[in-house]
Amino acid sequence: MSNMGSYEEKYKDFDWKISEAELSFGKNDPINIGYFCSDRICEQGLGKKLALIWEGFTGEVKKYTYDDIRFHSNAFAQFFREIGLKPQDRICLFMDRIPELYISFLGILKMGGIAQPLFSAFGEEALFTRLDDAKTKAILTTKKHVGKVRRIRETLPELTKIIVVDADDFKLQEREFAFSMEKAPRVEKFDVFQAERETPSVLHYTSGTTGKPKGALHVHSSIIAQYLTTKWVLDLKPDDIYWCTADPGWVTGTSYGIIGPWSNGVTQVVLDSGFSADKWYAFAEKYKVTVWYSAPTAIRLLMKEGIEAVKRHDLSSLRYLLSVGEPLNAEAVVWSQKAFGKPFHDTYWQTETGSIVITNFLGMEIRPGSMGKAFPGIVATVVDPKNFEPITTPGSVGLIALKPGWPSMFRAYWNNKEIYDNKFKNGWYICGDRSSIDKDGYFWFVGRDDDVINTAGHLVGPFEIESALIEHKAVAEAAAVGKPDPINMEVVKAFVALKKGFEPSDDLELDIMNFIRKKLSPLAMPQEIAFVQSLPKTRSGKIMRRMLRAQEWGEPIGDTSTLEND
């Protein structure tokens, strides 16, 4: 049985203080995320419980208890102090998904630093842009990636400490330090930095789908929302084995790949390896994963491999599946029901929200294609983009808007107050996404505000077009954008990546057109289909429609630093 019950009844008198009470937040314990995710769990008698099971791409396995997490993160924190780093210094994490990445994140927070996680696949230009913007003081990296740092460090005068976590006999250069987590002395006690509720904790750079990447700044009290949404949306329980496939370079990988599970005392597993359906299924089977949090892009890739790949593995341990990153197509929900005997539950949130704000709870009626309902404690609506007043007519499309004040809401864009202030209109935080709300309170995603296609004065969202396209037997992935048209202002153009065994042809294009004609209105019908090998995506799995649109309109492509194949 789930611990949800009837969530609406459970939370009819909801208050965020539910979570504060469970965390003893603001009492005698330090208000520090690092403490809450390690020392506090050990103080509850769970020190010997497994916190992390890690498997590398070679098959190497490492296991860490909560005691291990506690004293290793203490050792990182102490080392940071010893080399002269101070509270509120920005400390970048630039590593593959190795155990040091997860544990040093807590160490930074225990010391009082601001953790700045970045994707290890970033090139030098992308890395420089973010380190320069944040005036980063230190970076943790590995021998594999230190070359990128070395080539830009002379242009980063504030970057005074380069810490190599696997140095061994590696020859260090100026400003470089070696720190081996496994060989460092055990640090049982560390004087954790006494943060306050509004003390900055994490600086996450947005994926840059529009314009220059922006640093979204979060604070230590964000854990109130991350703890509670992990407990009630992800439905994590003490005996669960949890797998979040997101990289901590993306906010899901920190909010729900570190803070959420560890603040709840749950065992999580991490696979540091590239995507392969059989490899992923074998990993879930091996460790008897019970709760799995992944992305629509990955789910579509699994769909591409078919149900036969699922049947080759015993996945009976899975009890709950969730999705994050982009809207979850209805077809993916239907497919997962067939493949796993249970649906993926869509969750909606952003780097800026810090935690899940609209979701499908376990126990709710799942309406395939819907984002679900607002999480209790979140006041959510859609507003008119002209006056930012709530739209009350069910089914009408507007901008998703949230009433500010939830604990994990970002507090600033780093050094960019003007853009931050512009996100708030008429007392609402404007998410930048369009949606409708049905009469029962379910949100239905339409698209990014800047993705919406205006054809002959009618607004068409790319999501419904893409959902129809991927229902075709030959289509693996799809993206829809507007292209210029002298009569209608814009018409729809679709980009399609095919499944194995299918080749582009005029006949196939006609077959797809006939297939989706029954599903879409004439205005939403693509006027053209372009077959492509793959779609441009960020490393967090979001399709970069703006790149495709810019291509059609002859506009600058803009920042591409987060492309997965960059």
C-alpha positions, -999 to 999 in steps of 0.1 A, spaced: 0 0 0 11 36 -7 14 61 21 -6 85 0 -41 74 6 -64 103 -6 -38 130 -9 -65 157 -12 -80 146 21 -46 142 37 -35 177 29 -67 197 30 -52 217 58 -17 215 44 12 236 58 49 234 50 55 232 87 46 195 84 80 190 69 97 214 92 85 195 122 97 162 108 131 177 101 133 195 135 140 225 113 150 256 132 153 239 166 186 228 180 199 212 149 220 231 123 199 245 94 222 229 69 213 206 40 246 187 44 238 179 81 202 169 73 213 144 47 240 127 67 245 134 104 208 136 112 202 102 96 230 87 116 216 103 148 183 84 141 202 51 144 205 45 106 243 49 103 248 13 92 221 15 65 232 17 29 229 52 15 245 47 -19 252 17 -42 273 29 -71 282 10 -103 306 23 -129 307 16 -166 333 -11 -161 310 -30 -137 330 -18 -106 307 -16 -75 311 6 -44 287 8 -14 285 35 12 265 36 45 251 67 60 281 66 84 304 66 54 285 95 38 288 114 71 325 111 77 335 114 40 315 146 36 331 158 69 365 151 54 357 171 23 344 200 44 374 200 66 397 200 36 379 229 21 385 249 52 422 239 54 430 252 20 414 285 27 379 283 12 352 303 31 314 302 35 296 315 4 325 307 -19 312 291 -50 327 256 -54 321 239 -87 315 201 -91 328 190 -125 330 152 -125 313 122 -139 288 104 -117 313 90 -93 307 87 -56 329 118 -49 304 139 -68 275 131 -45 294 131 -13 314 163 -19 282 181 -26 272 176 10 307 185 21 305 219 3 272 227 21 286 215 55 315 240 51 290 268 42 300 270 5 277 273 -24 277 242 -45 278 248 -83 272 215 -101 281 214 -138 279 187 -164 312 170 -169 306 169 -206 308 206 -209 334 220 -232 358 247 -223 336 276 -235 306 264 -217 326 258 -185 343 292 -188 309 310 -192 295 296 -160 327 298 -138 332 334 -149 296 344 -142 297 329 -108 332 341 -99 338 305 -88 366 301 -62 373 263 -65 365 234 -87 365 197 -79 373 175 -109 392 144 -121 422 137 -142 399 130 -171 385 166 -171 413 187 -155 427 195 -189 396 216 -198 401 236 -165 438 241 -172 432 256 -206 409 283 -192 422 290 -157 444 319 -167 412 338 -178 396 331 -144 415 350 -118 390 342 -90 395 304 -96 423 298 -70 418 262 -61 416 232 -86 410 200 -66 417 167 -83 399 139 -65 417 110 -82 452 125 -85 473 95 -71 507 100 -89 493 126 -113 516 156 -116 498 187 -102 503 222 -115 500 256 -100 467 262 -80 460 224 -80 454 202 -50 450 165 -46 423 150 -23 415 113 -21 382 107 -4 390 70 2 425 77 16 417 108 37 416 104 75 382 96 89 366 128 102 340 118 128 331 153 139 329 185 120 316 219 131 289 222 105 283 258 92 253 272 110 233 284 80 201 303 82 169 297 62 179 322 35 216 312 34 225 304 -3 232 267 -8 232 257 -45 237 276 -77 222 257 -107 227 271 -142 197 267 -164 200 247 -196 201 278 -218 171 269 -240 167 307 -245 196 331 -243 226 330 -220 226 304 -192 214 319 -159 224 309 -124 194 300 -103 203 305 -66 187 283 -40 189 284 -2 192 259 27 155 260 35 148 245 1 151 211 18 117 216 34 100 212 0 125 187 -14 121 164 17 83 165 16 79 161 -21 103 132 -21 82 115 6 48 121 -9 53 124 -46 81 99 -51 64 79 -23 98 68 -9 97 45 21 125 31 44 128 -2 25 129 13 -10 157 10 -35 155 42 -54 170 51 -88 171 86 -102 188 85 -136 195 123 -137 230 137 -136 236 161 -106 247 187 -132 209 191 -137 187 201 -108 168 168 -107 201 151 -99 206 173 -68 170 179 -56 160 142 -61 193 125 -67 209 137 -35 189 159 -12 155 141 -14 165 105 -9 192 111 16 171 135 38 146 106 39 172 80 48 166 60 17 190 37 -2 197 49 -37 216 34 -66 236 52 -93 247 38 -127 276 58 -142 272 45 -177 257 55 -210 222 46 -221 214 11 -232 180 -5 -226 194 -39 -217 220 -23 -194 194 -2 -176 170 -31 -172 198 -54 -160 208 -27 -134 172 -24 -121 169 -62 -119 203 -66 -102 196 -41 -74 158 -48 -72 150 -11 -78 115 -3 -65 111 34 -74 125 47 -107 126 84 -117 137 90 -153 130 113 -183 107 112 -213 136 111 -236 149 79 -219 114 64 -219 110 70 -256 143 53 -262 131 23 -241 99 23 -262 121 22 -293 136 -11 -281 102 -26 -276 85 -47 -249 106 -78 -258 136 -61 -242 116 -57 -210 106 -93 -210 143 -104 -209 146 -92 -174 128 -97 -140 116 -62 -131 90 -74 -106 106 -53 -79 94 -21 -96 64 -6 -78 64 30 -89 76 49 -120 80 86 -125 91 110 -152 106 145 -153 122 169 -177 97 173 -205 59 166 -207 53 129 -208 34 119 -240 2 99 -235 16 71 -256 45 67 -232 21 63 -203 1 37 -222 33 18 -233 47 17 -198 14 2 -186 18 -26 -211 56 -30 -206 58 -28 -168 22 -33 -157 22 3 -143 22 38 -158 49 64 -156 37 93 -135 45 127 -149 60 154 -126 64 191 -135 89 215 -120 119 236 -130 154 246 -120 138 277 -106 111 260 -86 137 237 -69 111 209 -63 80 193 -78 51 218 -81 25 199 -103 23 162 -104 5 129 -107 5 113 -72 4 75 -66 -32 68 -61 -45 95 -84 -64 88 -115 -37 91 -143 -50 109 -173 -24 101 -200 -9 133 -213 -17 154 -182 9 169 -158 -15 162 -129 -25 186 -102 -7 212 -81 11 198 -51 -6 207 -18 9 239 -5 15 251 -41 -10 276 -54 -9 271 -92 -31 285 -120 -28 297 -156 -29 334 -163 -36 356 -193 -3 366 -209 -16 401 -214 -27 411 -179 -15 381 -159 -49 376 -143 -60 340 -136 -80 323 -163 -111 307 -149 -126 290 -179 -117 252 -180 -97 242 -210 -85 277 -219 -48 281 -225 -26 304 -204 8 307 -188 15 285 -158 18 307 -127 27 299 -91 21 320 -60 55 328 -46 65 316 -11 71 278 -13 104 269 4 125 257 -26 117 287 -49 149 302 -63 159 335 -47 178 351 -75 194 348 -109 231 353 -101 240 389 -109 209 393 -130 182 411 -109 164 425 -139 157 391 -155 148 377 -121 123 405 -113 108 400 -148 98 365 -139 72 379 -114 40 395 -127 9 406 -108 19 386 -77 27 354 -96 59 336 -106 55 330 -144 70 296 -153 72 304 -190 51 273 -200 16 273 -215 -10 250 -202 -48 246 -197 -66 233 -166 -96 210 -170 -127 212 -147 -111 187 -123 -79 207 -118 -56 186 -141 -30 206 -159 -25 199 -197 8 211 -210 8 230 -244 44 241 -248 70 267 -239 57 302 -242 83 307 -269 76 274 -286 39 281 -293 32 283 -330 9 311 -342 -7 300 -374 -34 323 -388 -39 338 -354 -45 304 -338 -21 292 -311 -9 256 -316 13 238 -291 40 215 -303 33 189 -277 0 176 -292 16 174 -326 46 155 -313 24 132 -293 4 123 -324 36 117 -344 52 93 -320 21 71 -320 30 61 -355 48 28 -356 78 42 -375 85 73 -353 109 73 -324 111 110 -316 95 141 -330 97 179 -326 73 205 -341 82 241 -347 67 270 -366 82 280 -399 75 314 -417 45 315 -440 35 346 -460 -2 339 -456 -6 323 -421 24 339 -404 36 305 -393 28 269 -403 39 237 -386 70 218 -396 78 185 -380 112 169 -375 111 131 -371 137 105 -361 128 70 -372 129 37 -353 153 10 -364 141 -8 -396 125 23 -411 140 45 -438 129 80 -450 107 80 -481 79 100 -497 56 70 -491 65 70 -454 59 107 -452 25 103 -468 17 74 -445 26 95 -414 6 124 -426 -25 103 -432 -20 87 -398 -19 120 -378 -46 137 -399 -72 117 -379 -57 130 -347 -50 167 -353 -70 197 -363 -62 211 -398 -43 240 -382 -21 217 -362 -12 195 -392 25 198 -403 29 213 -438 63 195 -440 81 166 -424 119 165 -422 135 132 -414 166 135 -392 190 111 -376 184 126 -341 169 157 -325 191 183 -307 187 179 -269 202 192 -238 220 167 -215 190 168 -193 169 154 -221 150 185 -233 145 188 -270 160 221 -282 131 232 -304 144 268 -304 174 255 -325 151 240 -351 130 271 -351 160 294 -355 171 272 -384 138 278 -401 137 315 -395 173 322 -402 179 334 -367 210 330 -345 210 296 -327 223 310 -295 238 291 -266 245 254 -275 267 246 -245 242 221 -230 236 201 -261 241 164 -254 263 160 -285 281 193 -281 
